[in-house]
Amino acid sequence: MTSAPRVLIGHGTENDFVVLPDPDGTVWPERRLDAALVRRLCDRRAGLGGDGVLRVVRSVHVPDAPAVLGEDLQACEWFMDHRNADGSTAEMCGNGIRLFLHVLVTEGLLDRGACEAGVLVGTRGGPRRVGATPDGAYWVDMGPARPFGKGEAHVGDRTFAGLAVSMGNPHLACLTEADLASLDLTRAPEFDPELFPDGVNVELINVLEAGRHIRLRVSERGVGETRSCGTGACAAAYAALVDDGRTEGTVVVDVPGGRLSVRVAPGTTVLAGPAVLVSAGVLCAEWLGPQR
């Protein structure tokens, strides 16, 4: 690289990311931002540390954007190129996309006031409308929650029944009365690979007030346990509403990293919560090495 590339660190309810500003797709083209580099960036001891990487890039510079966005390609100027900590690509992240919009605003690429009505952002889960709130937080239309069966998660010697829900990525939302703090999520839960051939995010959920307030822990595929998961919060809220005999309503979701709000309505799920930038800097040539 001819100059030191800029990096940002931020989080949404402590679901944290390494953010790579790359508007024109010249700093981190696909051949450079490979799985090995993503793993190095997310390494919490030898790298910057994070649950994933977000590349802030215009959709026209992302090779697979036309396939995932289709006729919405022209409407989505910006694309959230999201990678899991293990280097794999990810379809969608509710915490990440709020942070993504926050970066667009703070970098001067979008006007915050103009974002209050929402702007379309491309993701590998399809286009998503994201907006700013007057109190400094952000919301995102996550699209509909789509149930697609029932399954089980195995955590140690315990089995938890759950509802399979797609939020653009697969989830298994398991309501339980178990003490969440007592569960060992240092190893990923086991699940039915036939129901989830591409892996699954597993939510373990306590209902605090039926259909209105829940708390959860989540194990994300390709990452492990995280402090928060936006799509997981949506899947968990939907499962809590279904358990209460409803498919619409607003649910407060407490995660280890903070609090989110999820509104489930016909054809849509809206997630709201904070986004915070922690630091900004550059990657040193010593760490990047000559191959970069």
N, C-alpha and C positions, 0 to 999 in steps of 0.2 A: 504494500500500500504506500502511496506517495505521502499521505498525511495520516495522523493518528485519528482513527474513527471515534466519533462521539458516542457515548452510551448514557442512558438514564436508568435509574432504579426507582421503581414505584410499586404501589400495591393497591388493591381494593379489598377492604376488610382482611388485610394481612395475607391475601393470596398474592404473592410477590412475583415480579417479572423484571427481567433485563429487557430494556426497550432500546431498539436500534433505529434512530431516525435515518431514513433512506428514501426521501421523497421521490427521487428520480431513478431509483434502482441501480445506482452506479457504485455505491459503497459496499453493499452486501448482495451481489447477484447470487442466483441459486447455486452456482458452482462453488462459491466461497462459503456461504452459510450452510455448510453440510452438517450432518448429524453429529459428527465428532466435535465440531466447534460449538454447537449448541450445548452439548454435554459439558464441555469445558467451561463455557460461560455460566452455566447453572450450578457448577460445582461449588458448594458452600465453603470449601477449604482452599482449593487451588484456583478458583475462579471468582466471579462476582457473587454468585449465589442467587437462586430463584427457582420458582416452580415452573418457569417456562420463559420463552423468549418471544417478544412481540416486535416484528419489523414493521415500521411505519412507512408504507410505500404506496404509490399510486397504482391503481388496479391494472393499468395498461402495461405495467412492468412485471406483472406476475404471470408466468407461463400458463398456470392452470386456472387463472381467474375466468376466462371465457367459458370454460366447461362448468364451473360451479355457479357462475352468476347468470349465464344465459342472456336473455333479453334485458336483464337489469345491469349489464356491464357498464353501459354508458351513464347510468344514473348513480353508480358507485364510483366516485372519483378516487376514494381511498380504500385500501385493502388491509385488513389485519392479518398479516402473515404470522400465524401463531404456531409455535413449536413447543411440544412438551419437553420436560427436562431430560428425557431419555433420547431426544433428538428427533422423535417422530412428529409428523404434522398433526395438528388438531383442528377439528371442525369449528368449534365455537367455545367461547368462554365469557360468561356474563361479567365477571370481575375484570377480566382483561380488556373487554371492549369499552368499559367505562373509563379505564385508565387510558386506553387508546385515544378516546375522544379528548380526555383531559390533556394529553400530550399534544394533540393537534391544536388545541386552544392555546396552551402555554408556549408552543413553538411559533405561534403567529400564523399558522396555516389555515385556521378557521377562526371566525369571530364568535365569541361565546354567546352574545346576545342572539345572533342568527341561529344558534344551535338549539334554542329553547323549544322550537317547534319540531326539532329532530332532523337529522341528516342520515342518509343511507350510507352504510359502510359495508364493504364486501368482506365475507368470511368464507371459509370452506364449507360452512353449514348453510350458505346462501346469504342474501342481503339481509342486514339488520338495521332497523332505525334506532338511532341513539340520540339522546338529547340532554341538555343541561337544565338544571332546576335553579330557581332564584336563590336558594339557600346554599348553593355551592356544590351540591351533589349532582349525580347523573342518573338517567334512566335509560333502559334499553328494552325495546320490544323484541322479546325472544322468540316470537312465533308461537304456534300452538303446542301444547303438551300432547304428545301422541302415545297413548298406552299401546303396548304390543305383546302383552302376555304377563305371566307371573313366573317368578323364579325364586331361587334360594341363594343366600350368601352364607358361606361357612367361614366363621372367624374362630380359629382355634378349634375347640371341641363343641362350639355352639353353632346352631343353624337358625337363620333368620329368613322368614318368608317375606317376599317383597313384590312390588309392582314394577314391571319393566316399562320405562317411559323414555321416549325419544324427545330430546330438546335440540335436535340437529346432531347430537351425539347420544350414545346409549347410557341409560341409568337404570339401576336397580334400587328402588326406594323402599327401605324396610322399616316399618313402624314397629317399635318395641318398647317394652316397659323396663328393659335392662338398664342398669346404671352405665351410661355411655363412657364415663371416665374409667370404668373397670375393663373395658375392651382393649385388647392388644391389636393395634393396627400397624405395627412395625412390619408385618408381612401382609401383602395384599390378600383380601378375602378370596376364597375359591368360589367359582360360579359355573353354571352350565355353559360350556363353549358352543353348544348347538344353538342356544338362544342368543348368545353374545359372541359371534364368531370373531369380531374385531376387538374384543375386550369390553369392559364396562366400568363405569364409575359407580361405586357402591355408597349409598347414604344410609346411615343408621340414625333413626329419628325417634325422639321422645315427643309426645304430644303434651304441651303444657296447658292449652285451652283448645278444645275440640274445634277444628276448622278455622282457628284464628291465630294460634301461637305455637310454634314448635322450636326445638333445638336439634342440632344434628352434628355428627362427625362424618367426614367423607374420606374415602380412599379413591384417588383419581388414577385412572389407568395411565401408565407411563410416567407417573410422578410419585405415587404413594399418598400417605395422608397429608392433606393441606389444611391450612387454617381457615379456608373458605373455598367455596366453589359456587359460582353464580348459576350455572346450568343445574348443578345439584340442588341448590336452594329452590329453584323452580320446580324440578321434578319432585322434591320432597313436599313442597307446598301443595302441588297437585294431588299427590298421594294422600296427604292429610285431609284435603277437601273430599276426595272420593270416599275415604274412610268415614267421613261425617255425612255421607249421603248427598254430596253436592259436587258440582263441577265448576262453580264460579265462586269468587270471593277474594278477599285480601288476607294474606297470612304474614305475620311477623316471623322472621326466621333468625334465630340466634345461632351463630357459628362461633367457633373458638376465636376468630379474629374480629368479631363485632356483630353488627345487626344489619339485616337487609329487610326489604319489604317486597312481597310478591303479590301482584294482582292478576288473578286468572279470570279471563272473560272469554266470551265466544270467539274462537279463532285466534286468540292471542294470550300471551303471558308477558307482563311488564315487570321487570326487576329494577328496583331503585336502591341506591346506596352510594357511599363515598368513593372517591379515587384520590390518591395522594402520591405526589412525587417526592422522593426522599433525597436523591442526589443526582448530580450530573458530573461527567468527567470524560476521560478519553482512555482508550485501551493502549497500553504501552507496547512498543515494538518488541521489547524483551519477552513479554508474555505471548504476543502473537506469534513470534518466531518468523524465520525467513520464508516459510511456506505460505504465510498469509499476506 
